[in-house]
Amino acid sequence: MMLRTVGFVCLAMGVAGCSSMGSLGLVTKSGHDPAAILKGGQAYTEVGQASGSSCRFFLLAVVPWGNGTFSDAVDDALAKSGGDALLNVSVQNSMYGLIPIYNIFSWECTDVRGTAIKFANSTPVQPPAPPTPRS
């Protein structure tokens, strides 16, 4: 019994992680203007539930690769579902580490879930172009 307890404690010390959650009302694809979509009152149809994720990895806390951003996770969910935006979105960000005291290998992942929608207008509203500087 003591050997099992020691083994469990060693395993728990070798792998650690934490997680946080949040929720949002409406999230659109990167580059779209959600304010213009809401002001325009565009009609939409529900596509169904969608989920996406994005992860970033670190080796020795110095060598990063991947993209663990929220926007990348949303784009992943919308690409899988074919939707233009997500409604009632839940977001979870998780961080894990293998032997965390030495930062041998760690990773963080962002997961999103929500109801994918498709706008009736096939051309989504783009953000306005920035004004050109005058000389």
TIVO-2410 file (N, C-alpha, C; in nm, 3 decimals):
# residues 135
REC num residu      c1      c2      c3 atome chaine
REC   1      M   0.083  -0.119   0.000     N      A
REC   1      M   0.000   0.000   0.000    CA      A
REC   1      M   0.087   0.125   0.000     C      A
REC   2      M   0.194   0.124   0.076     N      A
REC   2      M   0.283   0.239   0.083    CA      A
REC   2      M   0.349   0.265  -0.052     C      A
REC   3      L   0.384   0.157  -0.122     N      A
REC   3      L   0.447   0.170  -0.253    CA      A
REC   3      L   0.352   0.237  -0.352     C      A
REC   4      R   0.224   0.205  -0.348     N      A
REC   4      R   0.124   0.268  -0.436    CA      A
REC   4      R   0.112   0.417  -0.406     C      A
REC   5      T   0.111   0.451  -0.279     N      A
REC   5      T   0.099   0.591  -0.239    CA      A
REC   5      T   0.220   0.670  -0.286     C      A
REC   6      V   0.338   0.616  -0.268     N      A
REC   6      V   0.460   0.683  -0.313    CA      A
REC   6      V   0.459   0.697  -0.465     C      A
REC   7      G   0.418   0.594  -0.535     N      A
REC   7      G   0.410   0.599  -0.681    CA      A
REC   7      G   0.313   0.705  -0.729     C      A
REC   8      F   0.197   0.716  -0.663     N      A
REC   8      F   0.097   0.817  -0.700    CA      A
REC   8      F   0.151   0.957  -0.675     C      A
REC   9      V   0.217   0.978  -0.563     N      A
REC   9      V   0.273   1.110  -0.531    CA      A
REC   9      V   0.380   1.148  -0.632     C      A
REC  10      C   0.464   1.055  -0.671     N      A
REC  10      C   0.567   1.083  -0.771    CA      A
REC  10      C   0.505   1.117  -0.906     C      A
REC  11      L   0.401   1.045  -0.945     N      A
REC  11      L   0.333   1.074  -1.069    CA      A
REC  11      L   0.268   1.212  -1.065     C      A
REC  12      A   0.204   1.245  -0.956     N      A
REC  12      A   0.140   1.376  -0.942    CA      A
REC  12      A   0.242   1.489  -0.947     C      A
REC  13      M   0.359   1.467  -0.893     N      A
REC  13      M   0.462   1.570  -0.896    CA      A
REC  13      M   0.527   1.581  -1.034     C      A
REC  14      G   0.520   1.476  -1.114     N      A
REC  14      G   0.581   1.475  -1.246    CA      A
REC  14      G   0.498   1.541  -1.353     C      A
REC  15      V   0.368   1.542  -1.339     N      A
REC  15      V   0.278   1.602  -1.437    CA      A
REC  15      V   0.184   1.694  -1.361     C      A
REC  16      A   0.179   1.820  -1.404     N      A
REC  16      A   0.092   1.916  -1.339    CA      A
REC  16      A   0.017   1.995  -1.445     C      A
REC  17      G  -0.095   2.051  -1.408     N      A
REC  17      G  -0.172   2.130  -1.503    CA      A
REC  17      G  -0.274   2.216  -1.434     C      A
REC  18      C  -0.327   2.312  -1.510     N      A
REC  18      C  -0.435   2.396  -1.459    CA      A
REC  18      C  -0.523   2.433  -1.577     C      A
REC  19      S  -0.642   2.481  -1.547     N      A
REC  19      S  -0.739   2.511  -1.651    CA      A
REC  19      S  -0.826   2.627  -1.608     C      A
REC  20      S  -0.873   2.707  -1.705     N      A
REC  20      S  -0.967   2.815  -1.676    CA      A
REC  20      S  -1.074   2.814  -1.784     C      A
REC  21      M  -1.194   2.862  -1.750     N      A
REC  21      M  -1.306   2.863  -1.843    CA      A
REC  21      M  -1.372   2.999  -1.846     C      A
REC  22      G  -1.435   3.028  -1.958     N      A
REC  22      G  -1.512   3.151  -1.973    CA      A
REC  22      G  -1.618   3.131  -2.079     C      A
REC  23      S  -1.705   3.230  -2.098     N      A
REC  23      S  -1.807   3.219  -2.201    CA      A
REC  23      S  -1.830   3.355  -2.268     C      A
REC  24      L  -1.873   3.348  -2.394     N      A
REC  24      L  -1.897   3.467  -2.476    CA      A
REC  24      L  -2.028   3.449  -2.550     C      A
REC  25      G  -2.085   3.559  -2.598     N      A
REC  25      G  -2.212   3.554  -2.670    CA      A
REC  25      G  -2.196   3.525  -2.819     C      A
REC  26      L  -2.116   3.606  -2.890     N      A
REC  26      L  -2.099   3.592  -3.034    CA      A
REC  26      L  -1.952   3.608  -3.070     C      A
REC  27      V  -1.901   3.516  -3.150     N      A
REC  27      V  -1.763   3.522  -3.198    CA      A
REC  27      V  -1.765   3.495  -3.347     C      A
REC  28      T  -1.699   3.582  -3.425     N      A
REC  28      T  -1.695   3.565  -3.570    CA      A
REC  28      T  -1.557   3.520  -3.615     C      A
REC  29      K  -1.546   3.490  -3.743     N      A
REC  29      K  -1.417   3.454  -3.801    CA      A
REC  29      K  -1.321   3.570  -3.788     C      A
REC  30      S  -1.193   3.541  -3.789     N      A
REC  30      S  -1.092   3.646  -3.786    CA      A
REC  30      S  -1.110   3.736  -3.907     C      A
REC  31      G  -1.101   3.866  -3.884     N      A
REC  31      G  -1.111   3.960  -3.994    CA      A
REC  31      G  -1.251   4.011  -4.022     C      A
REC  32      H  -1.354   3.955  -3.959     N      A
REC  32      H  -1.490   4.004  -3.979    CA      A
REC  32      H  -1.521   4.110  -3.874     C      A
REC  33      D  -1.615   4.195  -3.904     N      A
REC  33      D  -1.653   4.303  -3.814    CA      A
REC  33      D  -1.783   4.267  -3.741     C      A
REC  34      P  -1.774   4.215  -3.618     N      A
REC  34      P  -1.897   4.173  -3.549    CA      A
REC  34      P  -1.993   4.289  -3.521     C      A
REC  35      A  -1.941   4.410  -3.499     N      A
REC  35      A  -2.029   4.524  -3.473    CA      A
REC  35      A  -2.117   4.554  -3.595     C      A
REC  36      A  -2.059   4.549  -3.714     N      A
REC  36      A  -2.136   4.573  -3.836    CA      A
REC  36      A  -2.239   4.462  -3.858     C      A
REC  37      I  -2.204   4.340  -3.824     N      A
REC  37      I  -2.298   4.228  -3.838    CA      A
REC  37      I  -2.417   4.249  -3.746     C      A
REC  38      L  -2.392   4.289  -3.622     N      A
REC  38      L  -2.501   4.311  -3.527    CA      A
REC  38      L  -2.585   4.432  -3.566     C      A
REC  39      K  -2.521   4.541  -3.610     N      A
REC  39      K  -2.595   4.660  -3.651    CA      A
REC  39      K  -2.681   4.632  -3.773     C      A
REC  40      G  -2.628   4.550  -3.865     N      A
REC  40      G  -2.700   4.519  -3.988    CA      A
REC  40      G  -2.814   4.421  -3.967     C      A
REC  41      G  -2.816   4.353  -3.856     N      A
REC  41      G  -2.922   4.257  -3.827    CA      A
REC  41      G  -2.931   4.146  -3.930     C      A
REC  42      Q  -2.819   4.089  -3.966     N      A
REC  42      Q  -2.819   3.984  -4.068    CA      A
REC  42      Q  -2.893   3.859  -4.021     C      A
REC  43      A  -2.970   3.802  -4.112     N      A
REC  43      A  -3.038   3.676  -4.082    CA      A
REC  43      A  -2.937   3.563  -4.087     C      A
REC  44      Y  -2.963   3.457  -4.009     N      A
REC  44      Y  -2.870   3.344  -4.006    CA      A
REC  44      Y  -2.947   3.214  -3.984     C      A
REC  45      T  -2.881   3.104  -4.014     N      A
REC  45      T  -2.936   2.972  -3.983    CA      A
REC  45      T  -2.835   2.898  -3.897     C      A
REC  46      E  -2.884   2.818  -3.805     N      A
REC  46      E  -2.796   2.739  -3.719    CA      A
REC  46      E  -2.743   2.619  -3.796     C      A
REC  47      V  -2.613   2.599  -3.790     N      A
REC  47      V  -2.550   2.486  -3.856    CA      A
REC  47      V  -2.544   2.367  -3.760     C      A
REC  48      G  -2.523   2.394  -3.632     N      A
REC  48      G  -2.513   2.289  -3.530    CA      A
REC  48      G  -2.398   2.316  -3.436     C      A
REC  49      Q  -2.374   2.224  -3.346     N      A
REC  49      Q  -2.265   2.239  -3.249    CA      A
REC  49      Q  -2.130   2.229  -3.320     C      A
REC  50      A  -2.038   2.312  -3.274     N      A
REC  50      A  -1.903   2.311  -3.332    CA      A
REC  50      A  -1.802   2.322  -3.220     C      A
REC  51      S  -1.685   2.264  -3.242     N      A
REC  51      S  -1.577   2.276  -3.145    CA      A
REC  51      S  -1.445   2.280  -3.220     C      A
REC  52      G  -1.350   2.349  -3.161     N      A
REC  52      G  -1.219   2.360  -3.221    CA      A
REC  52      G  -1.114   2.378  -3.114     C      A
REC  53      S  -0.990   2.353  -3.148     N      A
REC  53      S  -0.883   2.370  -3.050    CA      A
REC  53      S  -0.756   2.417  -3.118     C      A
REC  54      S  -0.669   2.470  -3.037     N      A
REC  54      S  -0.540   2.518  -3.085    CA      A
REC  54      S  -0.441   2.502  -2.970     C      A
REC  55      C  -0.323   2.449  -3.000     N      A
REC  55      C  -0.224   2.423  -2.894    CA      A
REC  55      C  -0.089   2.483  -2.928     C      A
REC  56      R  -0.017   2.519  -2.825     N      A
REC  56      R   0.120   2.569  -2.836    CA      A
REC  56      R   0.206   2.486  -2.741     C      A
REC  57      F   0.324   2.446  -2.788     N      A
REC  57      F   0.413   2.359  -2.712    CA      A
REC  57      F   0.544   2.430  -2.682     C      A
REC  58      F   0.607   2.393  -2.572     N      A
REC  58      F   0.735   2.452  -2.532    CA      A
REC  58      F   0.831   2.340  -2.491     C      A
REC  59      L   0.949   2.342  -2.544     N      A
REC  59      L   1.054   2.249  -2.506    CA      A
REC  59      L   1.158   2.326  -2.427     C      A
REC  60      L   1.185   2.281  -2.306     N      A
REC  60      L   1.280   2.346  -2.216    CA      A
REC  60      L   1.246   2.493  -2.191     C      A
REC  61      A   1.120   2.528  -2.202     N      A
REC  61      A   1.067   2.663  -2.180    CA      A
REC  61      A   1.132   2.767  -2.270     C      A
REC  62      V   1.200   2.723  -2.376     N      A
REC  62      V   1.270   2.816  -2.464    CA      A
REC  62      V   1.227   2.800  -2.609     C      A
REC  63      V   1.200   2.678  -2.652     N      A
REC  63      V   1.169   2.651  -2.792    CA      A
REC  63      V   1.018   2.632  -2.808     C      A
REC  64      P   0.946   2.736  -2.855     N      A
REC  64      P   0.801   2.722  -2.873    CA      A
REC  64      P   0.767   2.682  -3.017     C      A
REC  65      W   0.655   2.613  -3.033     N      A
REC  65      W   0.599   2.590  -3.165    CA      A
REC  65      W   0.450   2.569  -3.149     C      A
REC  66      G   0.377   2.595  -3.256     N      A
REC  66      G   0.232   2.586  -3.254    CA      A
REC  66      G   0.170   2.722  -3.229     C      A
REC  67      N   0.037   2.723  -3.228     N      A
REC  67      N  -0.037   2.846  -3.209    CA      A
REC  67      N  -0.154   2.815  -3.117     C      A
REC  68      G  -0.149   2.860  -2.995     N      A
REC  68      G  -0.254   2.829  -2.898    CA      A
REC  68      G  -0.350   2.943  -2.876     C      A
REC  69      T  -0.374   3.026  -2.977     N      A
REC  69      T  -0.457   3.145  -2.959    CA      A
REC  69      T  -0.606   3.114  -2.969     C      A
REC  70      F  -0.684   3.202  -2.910     N      A
REC  70      F  -0.830   3.191  -2.914    CA      A
REC  70      F  -0.880   3.201  -3.058     C      A
REC  71      S  -0.826   3.296  -3.135     N      A
REC  71      S  -0.873   3.315  -3.272    CA      A
REC  71      S  -0.844   3.193  -3.358     C      A
REC  72      D  -0.732   3.127  -3.337     N      A
REC  72      D  -0.700   3.006  -3.412    CA      A
REC  72      D  -0.797   2.893  -3.377     C      A
REC  73      A  -0.835   2.882  -3.250     N      A
REC  73      A  -0.930   2.779  -3.209    CA      A
REC  73      A  -1.068   2.806  -3.269     C      A
REC  74      V  -1.110   2.933  -3.274     N      A
REC  74      V  -1.239   2.969  -3.335    CA      A
REC  74      V  -1.235   2.939  -3.484     C      A
REC  75      D  -1.128   2.978  -3.552     N      A
REC  75      D  -1.116   2.949  -3.695    CA      A
REC  75      D  -1.120   2.799  -3.722     C      A
REC  76      D  -1.060   2.719  -3.633     N      A
REC  76      D  -1.062   2.573  -3.647    CA      A
REC  76      D  -1.205   2.521  -3.635     C      A
REC  77      A  -1.280   2.569  -3.537     N      A
REC  77      A  -1.420   2.526  -3.518    CA      A
REC  77      A  -1.506   2.564  -3.637     C      A
REC  78      L  -1.487   2.687  -3.689     N      A
REC  78      L  -1.569   2.732  -3.801    CA      A
REC  78      L  -1.530   2.661  -3.930     C      A
REC  79      A  -1.404   2.629  -3.948     N      A
REC  79      A  -1.361   2.555  -4.067    CA      A
REC  79      A  -1.422   2.415  -4.068     C      A
REC  80      K  -1.427   2.351  -3.952     N      A
REC  80      K  -1.483   2.215  -3.943    CA      A
REC  80      K  -1.634   2.214  -3.968     C      A
REC  81      S  -1.703   2.319  -3.920     N      A
REC  81      S  -1.849   2.322  -3.929    CA      A
REC  81      S  -1.900   2.392  -4.054     C      A
REC  82      G  -1.817   2.474  -4.117     N      A
REC  82      G  -1.862   2.551  -4.233    CA      A
REC  82      G  -1.942   2.673  -4.194     C      A
REC  83      G  -1.936   2.714  -4.069     N      A
REC  83      G  -2.012   2.829  -4.022    CA      A
REC  83      G  -1.937   2.960  -4.039     C      A
REC  84      D  -2.008   3.070  -4.016     N      A
REC  84      D  -1.950   3.204  -4.024    CA      A
REC  84      D  -1.922   3.262  -3.886     C      A
REC  85      A  -1.991   3.211  -3.783     N      A
REC  85      A  -1.974   3.264  -3.648    CA      A
REC  85      A  -2.020   3.158  -3.548     C      A
REC  86      L  -1.987   3.180  -3.420     N      A
REC  86      L  -2.030   3.091  -3.312    CA      A
REC  86      L  -2.114   3.171  -3.213     C      A
REC  87      L  -2.220   3.109  -3.165     N      A
REC  87      L  -2.305   3.168  -3.062    CA      A
REC  87      L  -2.288   3.089  -2.932     C      A
REC  88      N  -2.309   3.157  -2.819     N      A
REC  88      N  -2.303   3.094  -2.687    CA      A
REC  88      N  -2.175   3.011  -2.673     C      A
REC  89      V  -2.064   3.078  -2.686     N      A
REC  89      V  -1.934   3.014  -2.691    CA      A
REC  89      V  -1.878   2.991  -2.552     C      A
REC  90      S  -1.828   2.871  -2.527     N      A
REC  90      S  -1.753   2.844  -2.404    CA      A
REC  90      S  -1.607   2.824  -2.443     C      A
REC  91      V  -1.519   2.881  -2.363     N      A
REC  91      V  -1.376   2.879  -2.391    CA      A
REC  91      V  -1.305   2.815  -2.273     C      A
REC  92      Q  -1.214   2.725  -2.300     N      A
REC  92      Q  -1.134   2.663  -2.195    CA      A
REC  92      Q  -0.988   2.671  -2.235     C      A
REC  93      N  -0.907   2.723  -2.146     N      A
REC  93      N  -0.763   2.732  -2.168    CA      A
REC  93      N  -0.696   2.644  -2.065     C      A
REC  94      S  -0.615   2.550  -2.111     N      A
REC  94      S  -0.548   2.455  -2.021    CA      A
REC  94      S  -0.398   2.461  -2.041     C      A
REC  95      M  -0.325   2.448  -1.932     N      A
REC  95      M  -0.179   2.444  -1.936    CA      A
REC  95      M  -0.131   2.320  -1.863     C      A
REC  96      Y  -0.035   2.251  -1.923     N      A
REC  96      Y   0.018   2.129  -1.864    CA      A
REC  96      Y   0.170   2.131  -1.871     C      A
REC  97      G   0.233   2.058  -1.783     N      A
REC  97      G   0.378   2.050  -1.785    CA      A
REC  97      G   0.425   1.913  -1.741     C      A
REC  98      L   0.529   1.867  -1.805     N      A
REC  98      L   0.594   1.742  -1.768    CA      A
REC  98      L   0.717   1.779  -1.685     C      A
REC  99      I   0.721   1.734  -1.564     N      A
REC  99      I   0.824   1.771  -1.466    CA      A
REC  99      I   0.832   1.925  -1.462     C      A
REC 100      P   0.724   1.990  -1.413     N      A
REC 100      P   0.711   2.135  -1.424    CA      A
REC 100      P   0.821   2.215  -1.356     C      A
REC 101      I   0.883   2.161  -1.254     N      A
REC 101      I   0.986   2.238  -1.185    CA      A
REC 101      I   1.105   2.264  -1.277     C      A
REC 102      Y   1.128   2.176  -1.375     N      A
REC 102      Y   1.239   2.194  -1.469    CA      A
REC 102      Y   1.194   2.242  -1.606     C      A
REC 103      N   1.063   2.251  -1.629     N      A
REC 103      N   1.008   2.294  -1.759    CA      A
REC 103      N   1.067   2.215  -1.876     C      A
REC 104      I   1.072   2.083  -1.860     N      A
REC 104      I   1.123   1.996  -1.966    CA      A
REC 104      I   1.036   2.010  -2.091     C      A
REC 105      F   0.906   1.992  -2.073     N      A
REC 105      F   0.812   2.002  -2.184    CA      A
REC 105      F   0.680   2.052  -2.127     C      A
REC 106      S   0.622   2.152  -2.190     N      A
REC 106      S   0.492   2.203  -2.145    CA      A
REC 106      S   0.409   2.242  -2.267     C      A
REC 107      W   0.280   2.252  -2.247     N      A
REC 107      W   0.192   2.290  -2.355    CA      A
REC 107      W   0.069   2.358  -2.300     C      A
REC 108      E   0.008   2.443  -2.383     N      A
REC 108      E  -0.117   2.508  -2.349    CA      A
REC 108      E  -0.212   2.493  -2.466     C      A
REC 109      C  -0.335   2.463  -2.436     N      A
REC 109      C  -0.436   2.444  -2.539    CA      A
REC 109      C  -0.557   2.532  -2.510     C      A
REC 110      T  -0.615   2.587  -2.616     N      A
REC 110      T  -0.738   2.664  -2.607    CA      A
REC 110      T  -0.844   2.586  -2.682     C      A
REC 111      D  -0.954   2.556  -2.614     N      A
REC 111      D  -1.066   2.482  -2.674    CA      A
REC 111      D  -1.190   2.571  -2.673     C      A
REC 112      V  -1.263   2.574  -2.785     N      A
REC 112      V  -1.387   2.650  -2.794    CA      A
REC 112      V  -1.499   2.556  -2.836     C      A
REC 113      R  -1.618   2.584  -2.785     N      A
REC 113      R  -1.739   2.509  -2.822    CA      A
REC 113      R  -1.853   2.609  -2.832     C      A
REC 114      G  -1.941   2.587  -2.928     N      A
REC 114      G  -2.055   2.676  -2.943    CA      A
REC 114      G  -2.144   2.629  -3.056     C      A
REC 115      T  -2.248   2.707  -3.082     N      A
REC 115      T  -2.340   2.679  -3.191    CA      A
REC 115      T  -2.295   2.755  -3.314     C      A
REC 116      A  -2.258   2.682  -3.419     N      A
REC 116      A  -2.214   2.746  -3.543    CA      A
REC 116      A  -2.335   2.798  -3.619     C      A
REC 117      I  -2.320   2.918  -3.676     N      A
REC 117      I  -2.427   2.977  -3.757    CA      A
REC 117      I  -2.370   3.017  -3.892     C      A
REC 118      K  -2.457   3.022  -3.991     N      A
REC 118      K  -2.422   3.065  -4.127    CA      A
REC 118      K  -2.511   3.183  -4.160     C      A
REC 119      F  -2.450   3.295  -4.200     N      A
REC 119      F  -2.528   3.414  -4.235    CA      A
REC 119      F  -2.596   3.396  -4.368     C      A
REC 120      A  -2.719   3.451  -4.380     N      A
REC 120      A  -2.795   3.441  -4.504    CA      A
REC 120      A  -2.724   3.515  -4.616     C      A
REC 121      N  -2.660   3.628  -4.583     N      A
REC 121      N  -2.582   3.702  -4.681    CA      A
REC 121      N  -2.450   3.629  -4.700     C      A
REC 122      S  -2.424   3.581  -4.821     N      A
REC 122      S  -2.304   3.499  -4.842    CA      A
REC 122      S  -2.174   3.578  -4.830     C      A
REC 123      T  -2.181   3.711  -4.842     N      A
REC 123      T  -2.062   3.793  -4.830    CA      A
REC 123      T  -2.059   3.853  -4.690     C      A
REC 124      P  -1.974   3.802  -4.601     N      A
REC 124      P  -1.970   3.856  -4.466    CA      A
REC 124      P  -1.916   3.998  -4.464     C      A
REC 125      V  -1.959   4.072  -4.364     N      A
REC 125      V  -1.917   4.210  -4.350    CA      A
REC 125      V  -1.772   4.215  -4.306     C      A
REC 126      Q  -1.689   4.284  -4.380     N      A
REC 126      Q  -1.548   4.300  -4.347    CA      A
REC 126      Q  -1.530   4.429  -4.269     C      A
REC 127      P  -1.428   4.438  -4.186     N      A
REC 127      P  -1.405   4.563  -4.115    CA      A
REC 127      P  -1.368   4.673  -4.214     C      A
REC 128      P  -1.401   4.798  -4.178     N      A
REC 128      P  -1.367   4.906  -4.271    CA      A
REC 128      P  -1.215   4.919  -4.285     C      A
REC 129      A  -1.174   4.961  -4.405     N      A
REC 129      A  -1.032   4.979  -4.433    CA      A
REC 129      A  -0.982   5.101  -4.357     C      A
REC 130      P  -0.859   5.098  -4.310     N      A
REC 130      P  -0.805   5.214  -4.238    CA      A
REC 130      P  -0.789   5.331  -4.335     C      A
REC 131      P  -0.804   5.454  -4.286     N      A
REC 131      P  -0.791   5.568  -4.374    CA      A
REC 131      P  -0.648   5.580  -4.427     C      A
REC 132      T  -0.637   5.626  -4.551     N      A
REC 132      T  -0.505   5.645  -4.611    CA      A
REC 132      T  -0.444   5.774  -4.558     C      A
REC 133      P  -0.316   5.773  -4.526     N      A
REC 133      P  -0.252   5.894  -4.472    CA      A
REC 133      P  -0.239   6.000  -4.582     C      A
REC 134      R  -0.260   6.124  -4.542     N      A
REC 134      R  -0.245   6.235  -4.636    CA      A
REC 134      R  -0.105   6.289  -4.628     C      A
REC 135      S  -0.051   6.325  -4.745     N      A
REC 135      S   0.083   6.379  -4.743    CA      A
REC 135      S   0.083   6.530  -4.743     C      A
***
